[in-house]
């Protein structure tokens, strides 16, 4: 919600905001900007499903605001609507052909490549009238005029997998299936993040770098990929990495490498018993709560950290943490360490032993007394 509110603020005012990521301050500032003003707000491809979050998001807007929402989710439509929603019909096969050829061949139709006509028509039918599916497959076949490639896409077994929400997933699976190996790893890693979790482009790129998925000099190229491809592919990621949510105890494979979890306000030792013995874990990523502090005791950290000798990514973002065990210096493979949003006062001297550390995040840490790199 913070990012949406920031975006709206930027669109209604040329002045920069000093509210940071504080939603209350952002909304207060937005409300002041909108006094005696009319606003047409369009939220395109909207996925927020929580009614309380929706109510809070729109709280700064008064009677002069009209909000138009586009979404592919019926739950979202029924939640936000004050008038009956308008359901767009699916496209005709001819329209799908037009979109497919535009993105694949750079033309309005396949007249310039009559040998591909049969495959264009059949693939367009497989898209079932969904423009994103036609666009995605068209991008996959961009500038490919070899019949063999079109036949490979048409005959792919992925089309025959059980449907989930719609046929669009088959098209997106195909896009994932044909990604280069390095991009596949980056995309699969995103399964660590739960549905509707908000993060920035920079955050995910730093995590990818820490895991060794991309070279530092390749960051610019990866950012371009994030913007053009990630939005369409993110919804496909399922069950690639494990996740621990709330107080649920899961049977985690001893071979697990990446973990994220959303904990409660106070996370005690019992919550983390599932991680004991997972010597090969490389990612331990407690996800930030939307509001308030998350508490992790020093006892938990002191008992848990010796289990993670090969850890590369460790985050305590948003934890009510004033100090940190010196044992952190034993995690010599650590590349990413995030203390942002904590109230940590000093960093342990042993942090200087982390010779592989690439990223140390201290955003919003206001009471850090001293930090000396030796």
C-alpha positions in Angstrom: 0.0 0.0 0.0 2.9 2.3 0.7 4.2 2.1 -2.9 0.7 2.7 -4.3 0.2 5.7 -2.1 3.7 7.1 -3.0 2.8 6.7 -6.7 -0.4 8.6 -6.3 1.4 11.3 -4.4 3.9 11.7 -7.2 1.2 12.0 -9.7 -0.7 14.8 -7.9 2.3 16.8 -6.7 5.7 17.7 -8.1 7.1 18.1 -4.6 9.1 15.3 -3.1 7.6 13.6 0.0 9.5 13.3 3.4 7.2 10.7 4.7 9.4 7.7 3.8 7.6 4.4 4.1 5.3 5.5 6.9 1.8 4.9 5.5 0.0 7.1 8.0 2.3 10.1 7.1 2.0 9.3 3.4 -1.8 9.3 3.6 -2.0 12.4 5.7 0.2 14.2 3.1 -2.0 12.9 0.2 -5.2 14.0 1.9 -3.8 17.5 2.3 -2.9 17.6 -1.4 -6.4 16.6 -2.4 -8.3 19.2 -0.5 -10.9 20.8 -2.7 -9.6 18.9 -5.7 -11.2 16.3 -8.0 -9.2 13.2 -8.9 -9.7 10.3 -11.4 -7.7 7.4 -10.0 -7.2 4.3 -12.2 -5.8 1.2 -10.5 -4.8 -1.1 -13.4 -4.3 -4.9 -12.9 -5.2 -4.6 -9.2 -4.8 -7.7 -7.0 -5.3 -6.5 -3.4 -7.9 -8.8 -1.8 -8.0 -7.8 1.8 -10.9 -5.5 2.5 -9.3 -3.8 5.5 -6.3 -2.9 3.4 -8.5 -1.6 0.6 -10.5 0.5 3.1 -7.3 2.0 4.4 -5.8 2.6 0.9 -8.8 4.7 -0.1 -9.2 6.5 3.2 -7.5 9.8 2.0 -9.9 10.2 -0.9 -13.0 12.3 -0.5 -16.2 12.9 -2.6 -14.2 14.5 -5.4 -12.5 11.2 -6.2 -13.6 8.6 -8.8 -11.7 5.3 -8.7 -11.6 2.9 -11.6 -10.2 -0.6 -11.0 -9.2 -3.2 -13.5 -8.5 -6.7 -12.3 -8.5 -10.3 -13.4 -9.7 -11.5 -9.9 -13.5 -11.7 -9.2 -12.8 -11.4 -5.5 -11.2 -8.0 -6.0 -14.0 -6.9 -8.2 -16.7 -7.8 -5.7 -14.8 -6.2 -2.9 -14.1 -2.8 -4.4 -17.2 -2.3 -6.5 -19.9 0.2 -5.5 -21.5 -0.3 -8.9 -21.9 -3.6 -10.9 -18.6 -4.6 -12.5 -18.2 -4.8 -16.3 -16.9 -8.1 -17.5 -14.8 -7.9 -20.6 -15.6 -10.7 -23.1 -12.8 -12.8 -24.3 -11.3 -12.0 -27.6 -12.2 -13.7 -30.9 -9.7 -16.1 -32.5 -9.0 -13.5 -35.1 -8.1 -10.9 -32.5 -5.8 -13.4 -30.8 -4.2 -14.1 -34.2 -3.6 -10.4 -34.6 -2.0 -10.0 -31.2 0.1 -13.2 -31.7 1.5 -12.2 -35.1 2.1 -8.6 -34.0 4.4 -9.7 -31.2 5.9 -12.8 -32.9 6.2 -11.5 -36.5 5.9 -7.8 -36.2 2.9 -7.9 -38.6 -0.9 -7.7 -38.4 -1.3 -11.2 -39.9 0.8 -14.1 -41.1 0.4 -13.3 -44.8 4.1 -12.6 -45.0 4.8 -16.1 -43.7 2.1 -18.4 -45.1 4.0 -21.5 -44.1 3.3 -20.6 -40.5 -0.4 -20.0 -41.0 -1.6 -23.4 -39.6 0.4 -23.0 -36.5 -0.6 -19.4 -35.9 -4.3 -20.4 -36.1 -4.0 -23.4 -33.7 -1.8 -21.6 -31.1 -4.3 -18.6 -31.2 -7.1 -21.0 -30.4 -5.1 -22.4 -27.5 -5.0 -18.9 -26.0 -8.8 -19.1 -25.4 -9.4 -15.4 -26.1 -7.0 -14.2 -23.5 -4.8 -11.3 -24.8 -2.0 -11.8 -22.2 -1.7 -15.4 -23.3 -1.4 -14.4 -27.0 1.1 -11.6 -26.2 3.2 -13.9 -24.0 3.4 -16.7 -26.6 4.0 -14.0 -29.3 7.0 -12.7 -27.3 8.3 -16.2 -26.9 8.2 -16.7 -30.7 9.6 -13.2 -31.5 11.3 -13.2 -34.9 11.3 -17.0 -35.1 10.1 -18.1 -38.5 11.4 -21.6 -38.3 8.4 -24.0 -38.5 10.1 -26.4 -36.0 10.0 -23.8 -33.2 6.3 -23.1 -33.8 5.5 -26.8 -33.9 7.5 -27.3 -30.6 5.3 -24.7 -28.9 2.1 -26.1 -30.3 2.9 -29.7 -29.4 4.2 -28.8 -25.9 2.8 -31.0 -23.2 2.4 -28.0 -21.0 -0.8 -27.1 -22.8 -2.3 -30.4 -21.4 -1.5 -29.7 -17.7 -4.6 -29.3 -15.5 -6.0 -25.7 -15.6 -5.8 -23.6 -12.5 -7.5 -20.2 -12.8 -7.5 -20.0 -16.6 -5.6 -21.1 -19.7 -3.3 -18.1 -19.3 -1.2 -20.2 -17.0 -0.3 -22.7 -19.7 1.0 -19.8 -21.8 3.0 -18.4 -18.9 4.4 -21.9 -18.1 5.7 -22.0 -21.6 7.4 -18.7 -21.1 9.1 -20.0 -18.0 10.0 -23.2 -19.7 11.9 -21.3 -22.4 13.7 -18.8 -20.2 17.5 -19.0 -20.1 18.8 -21.0 -17.2 20.0 -18.0 -15.2 16.6 -16.3 -15.4 14.8 -19.4 -14.4 16.7 -19.5 -11.1 15.9 -15.8 -10.5 12.3 -16.4 -11.1 12.0 -19.6 -9.1 13.6 -17.8 -6.2 10.5 -15.5 -6.1 8.4 -18.4 -4.7 9.9 -17.4 -1.4 7.6 -14.3 -1.4 4.0 -14.8 -0.5 1.0 -13.6 -2.6 0.5 -9.8 -2.4 3.9 -9.2 -0.7 5.3 -5.8 -1.7 8.9 -5.4 -2.5 11.1 -3.2 -4.6 13.1 -4.0 -7.7 16.3 -3.2 -5.8 15.5 -5.6 -3.0 15.0 -8.6 -5.2 18.1 -7.9 -7.3 20.3 -7.7 -4.1 19.0 -11.1 -3.0 19.6 -12.6 -6.5 23.2 -11.3 -6.3 23.7 -12.7 -2.8 22.6 -16.2 -4.0 25.0 -16.0 -6.9 22.3 -16.0 -9.6 23.7 -13.1 -11.4 27.0 -11.2 -11.8 27.3 -7.7 -10.3 28.1 -6.3 -13.8 24.8 -7.9 -15.1 22.6 -6.0 -12.8 21.4 -3.4 -15.4 20.4 -6.2 -17.8 18.5 -8.0 -15.0 16.6 -4.9 -14.1 15.4 -4.6 -17.6 14.2 -8.2 -17.4 12.5 -7.5 -14.1 10.4 -4.7 -15.6 9.4 -6.4 -18.8 8.9 -10.0 -17.8 8.6 -10.4 -14.0 5.1 -9.0 -13.7 3.6 -11.5 -16.1 5.5 -14.5 -14.8 5.3 -14.0 -11.0 1.9 -15.6 -10.5 3.2 -19.0 -11.9 5.7 -19.6 -9.1 4.4 -22.4 -6.8 5.9 -24.9 -4.5 9.4 -24.3 -5.7 10.8 -23.2 -2.4 9.2 -24.0 1.0 7.7 -21.4 3.2 6.7 -21.4 6.9 3.8 -19.2 7.8 2.5 -18.3 11.2 2.8 -21.0 13.8 2.4 -24.0 11.4 5.0 -26.7 11.8 6.0 -28.2 8.5 8.1 -31.2 7.6 10.9 -29.5 5.8 13.2 -31.5 3.7 16.7 -31.9 5.0 17.9 -30.9 1.5 16.0 -27.5 1.6 18.1 -24.6 0.5 15.8 -21.5 0.8 13.3 -20.5 3.5 11.1 -17.6 4.2 8.4 -17.2 6.8 5.8 -14.8 8.1 6.0 -15.1 11.9 3.9 -13.7 14.7 4.6 -10.8 17.0 6.8 -13.0 19.2 8.7 -15.8 17.6 10.0 -18.3 20.2 12.2 -21.4 20.0 9.3 -23.8 19.2 8.5 -21.8 16.1 12.0 -22.6 14.7 12.3 -26.3 15.6 11.6 -27.2 12.0 14.9 -25.6 11.0 17.1 -27.6 13.2 19.3 -30.0 11.3 18.9 -28.1 8.1 22.7 -27.7 7.6 22.5 -26.8 3.9 20.1 -23.9 4.3 21.4 -20.9 2.3 18.5 -18.4 2.7 16.7 -17.5 6.0 14.3 -14.7 5.2 11.8 -13.6 7.8 9.4 -11.3 5.9 8.5 -7.9 7.2 5.1 -7.4 8.8 2.9 -4.6 7.4 2.7 -2.9 10.8 4.4 -3.1 14.2 7.4 -4.9 15.4 8.3 -8.6 15.2 10.2 -10.0 18.2 12.9 -12.6 18.0 14.8 -13.4 21.2 18.6 -13.6 21.5 18.1 -17.2 22.8 16.5 -18.1 19.5 19.2 -16.5 17.5 22.0 -18.1 19.6 20.6 -21.5 19.2 19.6 -21.2 15.5 22.6 -19.5 13.9 25.1 -22.4 14.6 22.7 -24.6 12.4 23.3 -22.4 9.4 26.9 -22.7 8.5 26.3 -22.2 4.8 23.9 -19.3 5.0 24.2 -16.7 2.3 21.1 -14.5 3.0 20.0 -13.5 6.5 17.4 -10.8 7.3 16.0 -9.5 10.5 14.2 -6.6 8.9 11.6 -5.0 11.2 12.6 -7.0 14.3 12.7 -5.4 17.7 16.4 -6.1 18.1 18.9 -4.0 20.1 21.9 -6.4 20.0 23.0 -9.4 18.0 25.0 -12.5 19.0 28.7 -12.4 18.2 28.4 -15.8 16.7 27.3 -14.1 13.4 31.1 -14.0 12.6 31.1 -17.8 12.1 28.7 -17.5 9.1 31.6 -16.9 6.7 29.5 -17.6 3.5 27.1 -14.8 4.3 26.7 -12.3 1.5 23.5 -10.4 2.5 22.7 -9.2 6.0 19.7 -6.9 6.6 19.1 -5.1 9.9 16.8 -2.4 8.4 14.0 -1.2 10.6 15.5 -2.6 13.8 16.7 -0.6 16.8 20.1 -2.3 17.0 22.6 -0.1 18.9 25.9 -1.8 18.0 27.0 -4.3 15.5 29.1 -7.3 16.8 32.9 -7.0 16.1 32.8 -10.4 14.5 30.9 -9.0 11.6 34.4 -8.0 10.3 35.1 -11.7 9.7 32.4 -11.9 7.0 34.8 -11.5 4.1 32.1 -12.6 1.6 29.6 -10.0 2.7 28.4 -7.9 -0.3 25.2 -6.2 1.1 24.7 -4.8 4.6 21.4 -3.0 5.0 20.8 -0.6 7.9 17.9 1.5 6.5 15.9 3.2 9.2 18.4 2.2 12.0 18.5 5.5 14.0 20.3 4.5 17.2 23.4 2.7 15.9 26.1 4.1 18.2 29.2 2.8 16.5 30.3 0.7 13.6 34.0 0.3 12.7 35.2 -1.7 9.7 38.5 -3.2 10.5 
